[in-house]
Amino acid sequence: MNVGTAHSEVNPNTRVMNSRGMWLSYVLGIGLLHIVLLSIPFVSVPVVWTLTNLIHNLCMYLLLHTVKGTPFETPDQGKARLLTHWEQMDYGVQFTASRKFLTITPIVLYILTSFYTKYDRIHFVVNTVSLLTVLIPKLPQLHGVRIFGINKY
């Protein structure tokens, strides 16, 4: 029996990105991060854009593709215990609106970063590697796959 639970979902992680205002909050959070980084003295604009991209992609990778399980007591008998948040989202259905949004956002941020760094070679390579580290785990072919056994348990 789930005493004290206020949600009707079996696993609230499945619908959190579909909740009202979540996408706007997500974009505003990225904008706030960028403004905070811009306020640091003696840091150039290209470095700030690269840092915004790197911090965003690092947080996205850690929160969506590394952390497993759910912070809630769920009656699913531990099925969500071995799944990352990305794998739990929308009950594992691929190409939903929230999954598309979370896939397109780093791409748009990458394009903006590349533009504002004037396609400098070092920034371009760093941002490309960062983009690939968040896009590759989102591929449907890698759903539930643990490469080299990393994050298996």
Salt bridges, closest charged atoms under 4 A:
GLU87 OE2 - ARG146 NH1 2.90
ASP90 OD1 - ARG15 NH1 3.78
ASP120 OD2 - HIS123 NE2 3.98
